[in-house]
Amino acid sequence: MAGIATERNLLFGLLALQNGLIDQGRLVAAFQAWTLDKAVALADHLVGRGDLDVDDRSAVDALVARHLKKHGGDVDRSLAAIPVGRSTRESLARIDDPGLGGTLLHVGSATIQPGDDADRTATYAVGEATSEGQRFRVLRPHARGGLGAVFVALDAELHREVALKRILDAHADDPVSRQRFLLEAEVTGGLEHPGIVPVYGLGTYSDGRTLS
């Protein structure tokens, strides 16, 4: 039972991190608190510390349920579908909790290519509009995860700024990574919650790279 609790707590924490509701430091601090009081769920520690509010927790609980459903209720398979960067993995491993360390072995790995720069700026167009020309024009980078990078883009058709997520080049040619990217978009797209950025569409570049 303790192992299952660790796996579900890690799944909750990683999905909260992946969706930008907490940062790595808050995730690690919450797990440090959890190792001292495992009778309290990680979600409760995050709420108690003020890192998440009740609405945030509800949103992540919904993501966890949806993610598990997509993987047949198997927590290990759900964890394996979440790519985690080396920094986050190593920070959690340094907590030196045997249960947490063992559970981290089930988590997917993320790779960042040498020379990748999360802070670089770029402006380019992607996607077809119903009118002539490209619909989305990337304005600037916003955030980077283990599998994809998020950019602020201008929707030229509706004249509004949107978030555009693109699979990283390091994973673009990997069928498993593409499947994970699509699954993440499908899971998030099935939810409507003020704490989760909605997904309204999926697309591909001419070379097959996926974006949402």
Backbone as JSON Lines, residues from 0, in Angstrom:
{"i":0,"aa":"M","n":[0.83,-1.21,0.0],"ca":[0.0,0.0,0.0],"c":[0.86,1.26,0.0]}
{"i":1,"aa":"A","n":[2.0,1.21,0.76],"ca":[2.88,2.36,0.82],"c":[3.46,2.66,-0.55]}
{"i":2,"aa":"G","n":[3.79,1.57,-1.33],"ca":[4.34,1.76,-2.66],"c":[3.34,2.43,-3.58]}
{"i":3,"aa":"I","n":[2.09,2.0,-3.51],"ca":[1.05,2.6,-4.35],"c":[0.88,4.07,-4.0]}
{"i":4,"aa":"A","n":[0.92,4.38,-2.7],"ca":[0.77,5.78,-2.28],"c":[1.91,6.62,-2.85]}
{"i":5,"aa":"T","n":[3.14,6.1,-2.82],"ca":[4.28,6.84,-3.36],"c":[4.11,7.09,-4.85]}
{"i":6,"aa":"E","n":[3.68,6.06,-5.58],"ca":[3.52,6.2,-7.03],"c":[2.45,7.23,-7.37]}
{"i":7,"aa":"R","n":[1.33,7.19,-6.68],"ca":[0.25,8.15,-6.96],"c":[0.66,9.56,-6.55]}
{"i":8,"aa":"N","n":[1.39,9.68,-5.45],"ca":[1.87,11.0,-5.04],"c":[2.83,11.57,-6.09]}
{"i":9,"aa":"L","n":[3.71,10.71,-6.61],"ca":[4.66,11.17,-7.62],"c":[3.92,11.55,-8.9]}
{"i":10,"aa":"L","n":[2.93,10.76,-9.28],"ca":[2.14,11.08,-10.47],"c":[1.45,12.43,-10.3]}
{"i":11,"aa":"F","n":[0.87,12.66,-9.15],"ca":[0.21,13.94,-8.87],"c":[1.22,15.08,-8.97]}
{"i":12,"aa":"G","n":[2.36,14.92,-8.3],"ca":[3.35,15.99,-8.28],"c":[3.9,16.31,-9.66]}
{"i":13,"aa":"L","n":[4.17,15.28,-10.45],"ca":[4.74,15.5,-11.77],"c":[3.74,16.15,-12.72]}
{"i":14,"aa":"L","n":[2.47,15.76,-12.61],"ca":[1.46,16.39,-13.47],"c":[1.24,17.86,-13.07]}
{"i":15,"aa":"A","n":[1.32,18.14,-11.77],"ca":[1.22,19.54,-11.33],"c":[2.39,20.34,-11.85]}
{"i":16,"aa":"L","n":[3.58,19.74,-11.82],"ca":[4.78,20.41,-12.34],"c":[4.68,20.6,-13.84]}
{"i":17,"aa":"Q","n":[4.27,19.56,-14.55],"ca":[4.2,19.6,-16.0],"c":[3.21,20.64,-16.51]}
{"i":18,"aa":"N","n":[2.17,20.92,-15.73],"ca":[1.16,21.89,-16.14],"c":[1.4,23.28,-15.57]}
{"i":19,"aa":"G","n":[2.57,23.49,-14.97],"ca":[2.96,24.81,-14.54],"c":[2.29,25.31,-13.27]}
{"i":20,"aa":"L","n":[1.65,24.4,-12.51],"ca":[0.98,24.83,-11.28],"c":[1.95,24.93,-10.1]}
{"i":21,"aa":"I","n":[3.06,24.22,-10.18],"ca":[4.14,24.34,-9.2],"c":[5.46,24.32,-9.96]}
{"i":22,"aa":"D","n":[6.53,24.73,-9.29],"ca":[7.84,24.62,-9.91],"c":[8.62,23.49,-9.23]}
{"i":23,"aa":"Q","n":[9.8,23.24,-9.72],"ca":[10.59,22.13,-9.2],"c":[10.89,22.28,-7.71]}
{"i":24,"aa":"G","n":[11.22,23.5,-7.28],"ca":[11.53,23.73,-5.88],"c":[10.37,23.38,-4.96]}
{"i":25,"aa":"R","n":[9.16,23.76,-5.35],"ca":[7.98,23.46,-4.54],"c":[7.69,21.96,-4.53]}
{"i":26,"aa":"L","n":[7.93,21.31,-5.66],"ca":[7.73,19.86,-5.72],"c":[8.67,19.15,-4.76]}
{"i":27,"aa":"V","n":[9.93,19.52,-4.79],"ca":[10.92,18.89,-3.92],"c":[10.62,19.18,-2.46]}
{"i":28,"aa":"A","n":[10.28,20.41,-2.14],"ca":[9.98,20.78,-0.75],"c":[8.76,20.01,-0.23]}
{"i":29,"aa":"A","n":[7.76,19.83,-1.08],"ca":[6.57,19.09,-0.67],"c":[6.9,17.62,-0.42]}
{"i":30,"aa":"F","n":[7.75,17.05,-1.25],"ca":[8.14,15.66,-1.03],"c":[9.0,15.52,0.22]}
{"i":31,"aa":"Q","n":[9.81,16.51,0.52],"ca":[10.58,16.48,1.76],"c":[9.64,16.48,2.97]}
{"i":32,"aa":"A","n":[8.58,17.29,2.9],"ca":[7.59,17.31,3.97],"c":[6.84,15.99,4.03]}
{"i":33,"aa":"W","n":[6.57,15.4,2.88],"ca":[5.84,14.13,2.82],"c":[6.64,12.99,3.45]}
{"i":34,"aa":"T","n":[7.95,12.99,3.25],"ca":[8.77,11.92,3.84],"c":[8.73,11.97,5.37]}
{"i":35,"aa":"L","n":[8.45,13.12,5.93],"ca":[8.36,13.26,7.38],"c":[6.97,12.93,7.9]}
{"i":36,"aa":"D","n":[5.98,12.96,7.03],"ca":[4.6,12.67,7.42],"c":[3.87,12.03,6.25]}
{"i":37,"aa":"K","n":[4.1,10.73,6.05],"ca":[3.52,10.03,4.9],"c":[2.05,9.71,5.07]}
{"i":38,"aa":"A","n":[1.51,9.98,6.26],"ca":[0.08,9.79,6.45],"c":[-0.72,10.86,5.71]}
{"i":39,"aa":"V","n":[-0.04,11.93,5.33],"ca":[-0.68,13.04,4.6],"c":[-0.26,12.96,3.14]}
{"i":40,"aa":"A","n":[-1.22,13.01,2.24],"ca":[-0.93,12.93,0.81],"c":[-0.12,14.13,0.35]}
{"i":41,"aa":"L","n":[0.66,13.93,-0.71],"ca":[1.47,15.02,-1.24],"c":[0.59,16.21,-1.6]}
{"i":42,"aa":"A","n":[-0.58,15.95,-2.16],"ca":[-1.5,17.04,-2.52],"c":[-1.85,17.88,-1.3]}
{"i":43,"aa":"D","n":[-2.08,17.24,-0.16],"ca":[-2.41,17.97,1.06],"c":[-1.22,18.79,1.54]}
{"i":44,"aa":"H","n":[-0.02,18.24,1.38],"ca":[1.17,19.01,1.75],"c":[1.29,20.25,0.87]}
{"i":45,"aa":"L","n":[1.05,20.1,-0.42],"ca":[1.14,21.24,-1.33],"c":[0.1,22.31,-1.01]}
{"i":46,"aa":"V","n":[-1.11,21.88,-0.68],"ca":[-2.16,22.83,-0.3],"c":[-1.82,23.48,1.03]}
{"i":47,"aa":"G","n":[-1.38,22.68,1.98],"ca":[-1.05,23.2,3.31],"c":[0.09,24.21,3.27]}
{"i":48,"aa":"R","n":[1.03,24.01,2.34],"ca":[2.16,24.93,2.2],"c":[1.79,26.18,1.4]}
{"i":49,"aa":"G","n":[0.6,26.18,0.82],"ca":[0.17,27.32,0.01],"c":[0.67,27.27,-1.42]}
{"i":50,"aa":"D","n":[1.24,26.12,-1.84],"ca":[1.74,25.99,-3.21],"c":[0.61,25.74,-4.21]}
{"i":51,"aa":"L","n":[-0.46,25.12,-3.75],"ca":[-1.66,24.9,-4.57],"c":[-2.87,25.37,-3.78]}
{"i":52,"aa":"D","n":[-3.87,25.88,-4.49],"ca":[-5.13,26.15,-3.81],"c":[-6.09,24.99,-4.1]}
{"i":53,"aa":"V","n":[-7.27,25.08,-3.56],"ca":[-8.23,23.97,-3.68],"c":[-8.59,23.72,-5.15]}
{"i":54,"aa":"D","n":[-8.74,24.78,-5.92],"ca":[-9.07,24.63,-7.34],"c":[-7.92,23.96,-8.1]}
{"i":55,"aa":"D","n":[-6.68,24.35,-7.76],"ca":[-5.53,23.73,-8.4],"c":[-5.51,22.23,-8.11]}
{"i":56,"aa":"R","n":[-5.74,21.89,-6.85],"ca":[-5.72,20.48,-6.49],"c":[-6.79,19.7,-7.25]}
{"i":57,"aa":"S","n":[-7.97,20.27,-7.34],"ca":[-9.04,19.63,-8.07],"c":[-8.66,19.4,-9.52]}
{"i":58,"aa":"A","n":[-7.99,20.39,-10.11],"ca":[-7.57,20.28,-11.51],"c":[-6.57,19.14,-11.69]}
{"i":59,"aa":"V","n":[-5.6,19.05,-10.79],"ca":[-4.58,18.0,-10.91],"c":[-5.19,16.64,-10.61]}
{"i":60,"aa":"D","n":[-6.1,16.56,-9.65],"ca":[-6.78,15.29,-9.38],"c":[-7.49,14.79,-10.64]}
{"i":61,"aa":"A","n":[-8.11,15.73,-11.37],"ca":[-8.8,15.35,-12.6],"c":[-7.8,14.87,-13.65]}
{"i":62,"aa":"L","n":[-6.64,15.53,-13.71],"ca":[-5.61,15.1,-14.65],"c":[-5.09,13.7,-14.3]}
{"i":63,"aa":"V","n":[-4.89,13.46,-13.02],"ca":[-4.42,12.14,-12.57],"c":[-5.42,11.06,-12.98]}
{"i":64,"aa":"A","n":[-6.69,11.31,-12.71],"ca":[-7.72,10.33,-13.05],"c":[-7.77,10.08,-14.55]}
{"i":65,"aa":"R","n":[-7.66,11.15,-15.32],"ca":[-7.7,11.01,-16.78],"c":[-6.47,10.27,-17.29]}
{"i":66,"aa":"H","n":[-5.33,10.6,-16.73],"ca":[-4.07,9.97,-17.14],"c":[-4.11,8.48,-16.84]}
{"i":67,"aa":"L","n":[-4.57,8.13,-15.66],"ca":[-4.66,6.71,-15.28],"c":[-5.64,5.97,-16.19]}
{"i":68,"aa":"K","n":[-6.74,6.61,-16.52],"ca":[-7.72,5.98,-17.4],"c":[-7.11,5.65,-18.75]}
{"i":69,"aa":"K","n":[-6.29,6.58,-19.26],"ca":[-5.65,6.36,-20.55],"c":[-4.66,5.21,-20.52]}
{"i":70,"aa":"H","n":[-4.19,4.86,-19.32],"ca":[-3.21,3.79,-19.18],"c":[-3.77,2.59,-18.44]}
{"i":71,"aa":"G","n":[-5.08,2.4,-18.56],"ca":[-5.71,1.21,-18.0],"c":[-5.65,1.13,-16.49]}
{"i":72,"aa":"G","n":[-5.54,2.28,-15.82],"ca":[-5.48,2.3,-14.37],"c":[-4.13,1.88,-13.8]}
{"i":73,"aa":"D","n":[-3.14,1.68,-14.65],"ca":[-1.81,1.24,-14.22],"c":[-0.94,2.46,-13.9]}
{"i":74,"aa":"V","n":[-0.6,2.64,-12.63],"ca":[0.18,3.81,-12.22],"c":[1.57,3.77,-12.82]}
{"i":75,"aa":"D","n":[2.19,2.59,-12.88],"ca":[3.53,2.49,-13.45],"c":[3.56,2.93,-14.91]}
{"i":76,"aa":"R","n":[2.56,2.51,-15.67],"ca":[2.48,2.91,-17.08],"c":[2.26,4.41,-17.21]}
{"i":77,"aa":"S","n":[1.47,4.97,-16.31],"ca":[1.24,6.42,-16.33],"c":[2.53,7.17,-16.05]}
{"i":78,"aa":"L","n":[3.3,6.7,-15.06],"ca":[4.56,7.35,-14.74],"c":[5.55,7.22,-15.9]}
{"i":79,"aa":"A","n":[5.56,6.07,-16.55],"ca":[6.48,5.86,-17.67],"c":[6.17,6.77,-18.84]}
{"i":80,"aa":"A","n":[4.93,7.24,-18.92],"ca":[4.52,8.11,-20.03],"c":[4.84,9.58,-19.76]}
{"i":81,"aa":"I","n":[5.37,9.89,-18.58],"ca":[5.7,11.28,-18.24],"c":[7.22,11.45,-18.3]}
{"i":82,"aa":"P","n":[7.74,12.13,-19.31],"ca":[9.18,12.36,-19.39],"c":[9.62,13.42,-18.38]}
{"i":83,"aa":"V","n":[10.61,13.1,-17.59],"ca":[11.09,14.02,-16.55],"c":[12.55,14.35,-16.81]}
{"i":84,"aa":"G","n":[12.88,15.6,-16.74],"ca":[14.25,16.05,-16.97],"c":[15.2,15.58,-15.87]}
{"i":85,"aa":"R","n":[16.47,15.55,-16.21],"ca":[17.49,15.05,-15.27],"c":[17.53,15.87,-13.99]}
{"i":86,"aa":"S","n":[17.38,17.2,-14.1],"ca":[17.45,18.05,-12.92],"c":[16.36,17.69,-11.92]}
{"i":87,"aa":"T","n":[15.12,17.53,-12.39],"ca":[14.03,17.17,-11.5],"c":[14.24,15.79,-10.9]}
{"i":88,"aa":"R","n":[14.65,14.85,-11.73],"ca":[14.89,13.49,-11.25],"c":[15.96,13.46,-10.17]}
{"i":89,"aa":"E","n":[17.07,14.16,-10.41],"ca":[18.17,14.16,-9.45],"c":[17.78,14.88,-8.16]}
{"i":90,"aa":"S","n":[17.01,15.97,-8.28],"ca":[16.58,16.71,-7.09],"c":[15.69,15.85,-6.2]}
{"i":91,"aa":"L","n":[14.8,15.08,-6.81],"ca":[13.94,14.19,-6.04],"c":[14.73,13.03,-5.45]}
{"i":92,"aa":"A","n":[15.7,12.52,-6.21],"ca":[16.51,11.4,-5.73],"c":[17.34,11.81,-4.52]}
{"i":93,"aa":"R","n":[17.75,13.07,-4.46],"ca":[18.57,13.54,-3.33],"c":[17.8,13.57,-2.01]}
{"i":94,"aa":"I","n":[16.49,13.46,-2.07],"ca":[15.7,13.4,-0.83],"c":[16.05,12.14,-0.06]}
{"i":95,"aa":"D","n":[16.56,11.14,-0.77],"ca":[17.07,9.9,-0.17],"c":[15.99,9.13,0.58]}
{"i":96,"aa":"D","n":[14.84,9.0,-0.05],"ca":[13.78,8.14,0.48],"c":[13.73,6.89,-0.4]}
{"i":97,"aa":"P","n":[13.92,5.7,0.18],"ca":[13.99,4.48,-0.63],"c":[12.75,4.27,-1.5]}
{"i":98,"aa":"G","n":[11.56,4.52,-0.95],"ca":[10.35,4.33,-1.73],"c":[10.27,5.28,-2.9]}
{"i":99,"aa":"L","n":[10.61,6.55,-2.66],"ca":[10.58,7.53,-3.73],"c":[11.65,7.22,-4.77]}
{"i":100,"aa":"G","n":[12.83,6.84,-4.3],"ca":[13.91,6.51,-5.23],"c":[13.54,5.36,-6.15]}
{"i":101,"aa":"G","n":[12.91,4.35,-5.58],"ca":[12.49,3.2,-6.39],"c":[11.4,3.57,-7.38]}
{"i":102,"aa":"T","n":[10.5,4.43,-6.96],"ca":[9.4,4.84,-7.84],"c":[9.91,5.68,-9.0]}
{"i":103,"aa":"L","n":[10.96,6.46,-8.77],"ca":[11.53,7.28,-9.84],"c":[12.03,6.44,-11.01]}
{"i":104,"aa":"L","n":[12.33,5.17,-10.76],"ca":[12.81,4.29,-11.82],"c":[11.73,4.04,-12.87]}
{"i":105,"aa":"H","n":[10.47,4.24,-12.48],"ca":[9.36,4.0,-13.42],"c":[9.07,5.2,-14.31]}
{"i":106,"aa":"V","n":[9.64,6.36,-13.95],"ca":[9.33,7.59,-14.68],"c":[10.09,7.63,-15.99]}
{"i":107,"aa":"G","n":[9.45,8.2,-17.02],"ca":[10.11,8.34,-18.32],"c":[11.24,9.34,-18.25]}
{"i":108,"aa":"S","n":[12.15,9.25,-19.2],"ca":[13.31,10.14,-19.25],"c":[13.12,11.21,-20.3]}
{"i":109,"aa":"A","n":[13.61,12.39,-20.01],"ca":[13.59,13.49,-20.98],"c":[15.02,13.82,-21.35]}
{"i":110,"aa":"T","n":[15.21,14.21,-22.59],"ca":[16.54,14.54,-23.08],"c":[16.54,15.95,-23.65]}
{"i":111,"aa":"I","n":[17.53,16.75,-23.25],"ca":[17.71,18.08,-23.82],"c":[18.97,18.07,-24.68]}
{"i":112,"aa":"Q","n":[18.86,18.48,-25.91],"ca":[19.99,18.47,-26.81],"c":[20.98,19.56,-26.43]}
{"i":113,"aa":"P","n":[22.3,19.29,-26.55],"ca":[23.3,20.34,-26.31],"c":[23.04,21.52,-27.23]}
{"i":114,"aa":"G","n":[23.15,22.71,-26.67],"ca":[22.93,23.9,-27.47],"c":[21.51,24.42,-27.44]}
{"i":115,"aa":"D","n":[20.57,23.62,-26.89],"ca":[19.2,24.11,-26.77],"c":[19.16,25.28,-25.82]}
{"i":116,"aa":"D","n":[18.45,26.31,-26.15],"ca":[18.37,27.52,-25.34],"c":[16.92,27.87,-25.11]}
{"i":117,"aa":"A","n":[16.46,27.69,-23.88],"ca":[15.05,27.93,-23.57],"c":[14.7,29.41,-23.64]}
{"i":118,"aa":"D","n":[15.71,30.29,-23.58],"ca":[15.43,31.72,-23.53],"c":[15.58,32.4,-24.88]}
{"i":119,"aa":"R","n":[15.93,31.64,-25.91],"ca":[16.12,32.28,-27.2],"c":[14.77,32.8,-27.73]}
{"i":120,"aa":"T","n":[14.82,33.84,-28.52],"ca":[13.6,34.4,-29.08],"c":[13.49,34.01,-30.54]}
{"i":121,"aa":"A","n":[12.28,33.91,-31.01],"ca":[12.07,33.54,-32.41],"c":[10.69,34.02,-32.84]}
{"i":122,"aa":"T","n":[10.57,34.35,-34.09],"ca":[9.28,34.7,-34.65],"c":[9.14,33.97,-35.98]}
{"i":123,"aa":"Y","n":[8.14,33.11,-36.08],"ca":[7.9,32.39,-37.32],"c":[6.46,31.95,-37.35]}
{"i":124,"aa":"A","n":[5.99,31.54,-38.51],"ca":[4.58,31.19,-38.68],"c":[4.4,29.69,-38.8]}
{"i":125,"aa":"V","n":[3.25,29.21,-38.34],"ca":[2.94,27.79,-38.41],"c":[1.43,27.62,-38.45]}
{"i":126,"aa":"G","n":[0.97,26.56,-39.11],"ca":[-0.45,26.27,-39.15],"c":[-1.16,26.99,-40.28]}
{"i":127,"aa":"E","n":[-2.17,26.38,-40.8],"ca":[-2.91,26.98,-41.9],"c":[-4.17,27.67,-41.38]}
{"i":128,"aa":"A","n":[-4.42,28.86,-41.85],"ca":[-5.62,29.6,-41.49],"c":[-6.71,29.31,-42.51]}
{"i":129,"aa":"T","n":[-7.95,29.6,-42.13],"ca":[-9.03,29.48,-43.11],"c":[-8.92,30.59,-44.13]}
{"i":130,"aa":"S","n":[-8.28,31.68,-43.71],"ca":[-7.98,32.74,-44.66],"c":[-6.58,32.47,-45.23]}
{"i":131,"aa":"E","n":[-6.15,33.29,-46.16],"ca":[-4.86,33.06,-46.81],"c":[-3.71,33.3,-45.83]}
{"i":132,"aa":"G","n":[-2.7,32.44,-45.88],"ca":[-1.52,32.63,-45.06],"c":[-1.49,31.71,-43.85]}
{"i":133,"aa":"Q","n":[-0.44,31.86,-43.03],"ca":[-0.25,31.05,-41.85],"c":[-1.05,31.62,-40.68]}
{"i":134,"aa":"R","n":[-1.65,30.73,-39.91],"ca":[-2.53,31.2,-38.84],"c":[-1.76,31.66,-37.6]}
{"i":135,"aa":"F","n":[-0.79,30.89,-37.14],"ca":[-0.11,31.19,-35.88],"c":[1.29,31.72,-36.14]}
{"i":136,"aa":"R","n":[1.61,32.86,-35.53],"ca":[2.95,33.43,-35.62],"c":[3.57,33.43,-34.24]}
{"i":137,"aa":"V","n":[4.64,32.66,-34.08],"ca":[5.3,32.55,-32.78],"c":[5.98,33.86,-32.45]}
{"i":138,"aa":"L","n":[5.72,34.37,-31.23],"ca":[6.27,35.65,-30.81],"c":[7.48,35.49,-29.91]}
{"i":139,"aa":"R","n":[7.39,34.57,-28.95],"ca":[8.49,34.42,-27.99],"c":[8.33,33.1,-27.25]}
{"i":140,"aa":"P","n":[9.43,32.56,-26.71],"ca":[9.34,31.35,-25.9],"c":[8.72,31.65,-24.55]}
{"i":141,"aa":"H","n":[8.04,30.67,-23.99],"ca":[7.41,30.86,-22.68],"c":[7.93,29.87,-21.65]}
{"i":142,"aa":"A","n":[7.98,28.58,-21.99],"ca":[8.42,27.58,-21.03],"c":[8.87,26.35,-21.79]}
{"i":143,"aa":"R","n":[9.62,25.49,-21.1],"ca":[10.1,24.26,-21.71],"c":[9.92,23.12,-20.73]}
{"i":144,"aa":"G","n":[9.39,22.02,-21.22],"ca":[9.25,20.82,-20.41],"c":[10.14,19.72,-20.94]}
{"i":145,"aa":"G","n":[9.93,18.5,-20.45],"ca":[10.77,17.4,-20.88],"c":[10.49,16.97,-22.3]}
{"i":146,"aa":"L","n":[9.27,17.17,-22.76],"ca":[8.87,16.67,-24.08],"c":[8.59,17.78,-25.08]}
{"i":147,"aa":"G","n":[8.14,18.93,-24.6],"ca":[7.76,19.99,-25.52],"c":[8.15,21.37,-25.01]}
{"i":148,"aa":"A","n":[8.1,22.32,-25.9],"ca":[8.36,23.72,-25.57],"c":[7.1,24.52,-25.85]}
{"i":149,"aa":"V","n":[6.79,25.47,-24.96],"ca":[5.6,26.3,-25.1],"c":[6.02,27.7,-25.53]}
{"i":150,"aa":"F","n":[5.31,28.23,-26.53],"ca":[5.58,29.56,-27.05],"c":[4.32,30.4,-26.97]}
{"i":151,"aa":"V","n":[4.51,31.71,-26.84],"ca":[3.39,32.64,-27.0],"c":[3.29,32.94,-28.49]}
{"i":152,"aa":"A","n":[2.1,32.75,-29.04],"ca":[1.91,32.95,-30.48],"c":[0.71,33.85,-30.73]}
{"i":153,"aa":"L","n":[0.69,34.46,-31.88],"ca":[-0.43,35.3,-32.29],"c":[-1.3,34.51,-33.26]}
{"i":154,"aa":"D","n":[-2.58,34.38,-32.9],"ca":[-3.55,33.76,-33.78],"c":[-4.01,34.83,-34.76]}
{"i":155,"aa":"A","n":[-3.5,34.77,-36.0],"ca":[-3.77,35.81,-36.97],"c":[-5.22,35.81,-37.43]}
{"i":156,"aa":"E","n":[-5.91,34.69,-37.24],"ca":[-7.29,34.63,-37.68],"c":[-8.24,35.27,-36.68]}
{"i":157,"aa":"L","n":[-8.0,35.02,-35.38],"ca":[-8.88,35.56,-34.34],"c":[-8.27,36.74,-33.6]}
{"i":158,"aa":"H","n":[-7.03,37.1,-33.99],"ca":[-6.35,38.28,-33.43],"c":[-6.27,38.21,-31.9]}
{"i":159,"aa":"R","n":[-5.67,37.13,-31.43],"ca":[-5.47,36.95,-29.98],"c":[-4.17,36.19,-29.76]}
{"i":160,"aa":"E","n":[-3.61,36.37,-28.57],"ca":[-2.41,35.61,-28.2],"c":[-2.84,34.27,-27.63]}
{"i":161,"aa":"V","n":[-2.12,33.22,-28.02],"ca":[-2.41,31.88,-27.55],"c":[-1.1,31.21,-27.14]}
{"i":162,"aa":"A","n":[-1.21,30.09,-26.44],"ca":[-0.05,29.27,-26.13],"c":[0.06,28.17,-27.19]}
{"i":163,"aa":"L","n":[1.24,28.02,-27.74],"ca":[1.48,27.02,-28.77],"c":[2.56,26.07,-28.25]}
{"i":164,"aa":"K","n":[2.22,24.8,-28.12],"ca":[3.19,23.82,-27.61],"c":[3.7,22.96,-28.75]}
{"i":165,"aa":"R","n":[5.0,22.83,-28.84],"ca":[5.63,22.08,-29.93],"c":[6.55,21.01,-29.35]}
{"i":166,"aa":"I","n":[6.51,19.83,-29.91],"ca":[7.39,18.76,-29.46],"c":[8.84,19.16,-29.74]}
{"i":167,"aa":"L","n":[9.73,18.86,-28.8],"ca":[11.13,19.23,-28.96],"c":[11.77,18.46,-30.1]}
{"i":168,"aa":"D","n":[12.72,19.1,-30.77],"ca":[13.4,18.46,-31.89],"c":[14.04,17.14,-31.48]}
{"i":169,"aa":"A","n":[14.5,17.07,-30.23],"ca":[15.17,15.86,-29.77],"c":[14.24,14.65,-29.77]}
{"i":170,"aa":"H","n":[12.93,14.91,-29.71],"ca":[11.95,13.82,-29.64],"c":[11.11,13.71,-30.92]}
{"i":171,"aa":"A","n":[11.33,14.62,-31.86],"ca":[10.43,14.72,-33.0],"c":[10.39,13.46,-33.86]}
{"i":172,"aa":"D","n":[11.5,12.74,-33.94],"ca":[11.55,11.56,-34.8],"c":[11.31,10.26,-34.04]}
{"i":173,"aa":"D","n":[10.99,10.37,-32.77],"ca":[10.77,9.18,-31.95],"c":[9.28,8.89,-31.87]}
{"i":174,"aa":"P","n":[8.82,7.76,-32.42],"ca":[7.38,7.45,-32.41],"c":[6.78,7.38,-31.01]}
{"i":175,"aa":"V","n":[7.55,6.88,-30.04],"ca":[7.05,6.77,-28.67],"c":[6.84,8.17,-28.09]}
{"i":176,"aa":"S","n":[7.79,9.06,-28.33],"ca":[7.67,10.44,-27.82],"c":[6.49,11.15,-28.47]}
{"i":177,"aa":"R","n":[6.3,10.93,-29.76],"ca":[5.16,11.55,-30.43],"c":[3.85,11.06,-29.84]}
{"i":178,"aa":"Q","n":[3.8,9.76,-29.54],"ca":[2.59,9.2,-28.95],"c":[2.34,9.81,-27.57]}
{"i":179,"aa":"R","n":[3.41,10.0,-26.79],"ca":[3.26,10.62,-25.47],"c":[2.76,12.06,-25.61]}
{"i":180,"aa":"F","n":[3.3,12.78,-26.58],"ca":[2.89,14.17,-26.78],"c":[1.41,14.24,-27.14]}
{"i":181,"aa":"L","n":[0.97,13.38,-28.02],"ca":[-0.44,13.35,-28.41],"c":[-1.33,12.94,-27.25]}
{"i":182,"aa":"L","n":[-0.87,11.97,-26.45],"ca":[-1.65,11.52,-25.31],"c":[-1.82,12.65,-24.3]}
{"i":183,"aa":"E","n":[-0.73,13.39,-24.06],"ca":[-0.8,14.51,-23.12],"c":[-1.82,15.55,-23.58]}
{"i":184,"aa":"A","n":[-1.81,15.84,-24.89],"ca":[-2.76,16.81,-25.43],"c":[-4.19,16.29,-25.33]}
{"i":185,"aa":"E","n":[-4.36,14.99,-25.58],"ca":[-5.7,14.4,-25.52],"c":[-6.22,14.4,-24.09]}
{"i":186,"aa":"V","n":[-5.35,14.06,-23.13],"ca":[-5.76,14.05,-21.72],"c":[-6.15,15.45,-21.28]}
{"i":187,"aa":"T","n":[-5.3,16.43,-21.57],"ca":[-5.59,17.81,-21.16],"c":[-6.8,18.36,-21.9]}
{"i":188,"aa":"G","n":[-6.94,17.99,-23.17],"ca":[-8.05,18.49,-23.96],"c":[-9.39,17.97,-23.5]}
{"i":189,"aa":"G","n":[-9.39,16.88,-22.75],"ca":[-10.64,16.32,-22.24],"c":[-11.11,16.96,-20.96]}
{"i":190,"aa":"L","n":[-10.35,17.95,-20.47],"ca":[-10.68,18.59,-19.2],"c":[-11.06,20.05,-19.41]}
{"i":191,"aa":"E","n":[-11.97,20.52,-18.61],"ca":[-12.31,21.94,-18.58],"c":[-12.24,22.41,-17.13]}
{"i":192,"aa":"H","n":[-11.19,23.16,-16.83],"ca":[-10.97,23.6,-15.46],"c":[-10.19,24.9,-15.5]}
{"i":193,"aa":"P","n":[-10.54,25.88,-14.66],"ca":[-9.84,27.17,-14.69],"c":[-8.35,27.06,-14.37]}
{"i":194,"aa":"G","n":[-7.94,25.96,-13.73],"ca":[-6.53,25.8,-13.39],"c":[-5.71,25.13,-14.47]}
{"i":195,"aa":"I","n":[-6.34,24.72,-15.57],"ca":[-5.64,24.01,-16.64],"c":[-5.85,24.75,-17.95]}
{"i":196,"aa":"V","n":[-4.75,24.99,-18.66],"ca":[-4.85,25.66,-19.95],"c":[-5.56,24.71,-20.92]}
{"i":197,"aa":"P","n":[-6.66,25.14,-21.53],"ca":[-7.4,24.25,-22.43],"c":[-6.65,24.0,-23.73]}
{"i":198,"aa":"V","n":[-6.86,22.83,-24.29],"ca":[-6.3,22.48,-25.6],"c":[-7.44,22.53,-26.61]}
{"i":199,"aa":"Y","n":[-7.28,23.34,-27.66],"ca":[-8.34,23.51,-28.64],"c":[-8.04,22.83,-29.97]}
{"i":200,"aa":"G","n":[-6.81,22.37,-30.15],"ca":[-6.51,21.75,-31.43],"c":[-5.13,21.15,-31.47]}
{"i":201,"aa":"L","n":[-4.92,20.26,-32.45],"ca":[-3.64,19.64,-32.7],"c":[-3.27,19.89,-34.15]}
{"i":202,"aa":"G","n":[-1.99,19.9,-34.43],"ca":[-1.55,20.07,-35.8],"c":[-0.18,19.49,-35.99]}
{"i":203,"aa":"T","n":[0.3,19.5,-37.22],"ca":[1.65,19.0,-37.53],"c":[2.32,19.95,-38.5]}
{"i":204,"aa":"Y","n":[3.65,19.99,-38.42],"ca":[4.43,20.67,-39.42],"c":[4.53,19.79,-40.66]}
{"i":205,"aa":"S","n":[5.1,20.33,-41.71],"ca":[5.25,19.56,-42.95],"c":[6.15,18.35,-42.75]}
{"i":206,"aa":"D","n":[7.08,18.42,-41.77],"ca":[7.96,17.29,-41.53],"c":[7.39,16.31,-40.53]}
{"i":207,"aa":"G","n":[6.14,16.53,-40.08],"ca":[5.48,15.58,-39.21],"c":[5.58,15.9,-37.73]}
{"i":208,"aa":"R","n":[6.33,16.94,-37.36],"ca":[6.42,17.32,-35.94],"c":[5.06,17.79,-35.45]}
{"i":209,"aa":"T","n":[4.76,17.45,-34.19],"ca":[3.43,17.7,-33.65],"c":[3.42,18.97,-32.81]}
{"i":210,"aa":"L","n":[2.25,19.66,-32.85],"ca":[2.06,20.84,-32.0],"c":[0.63,20.85,-31.53]}
{"i":211,"aa":"S","n":[0.39,21.55,-30.4],"ca":[-0.97,21.68,-29.87],"c":[-1.19,23.08,-29.35]}
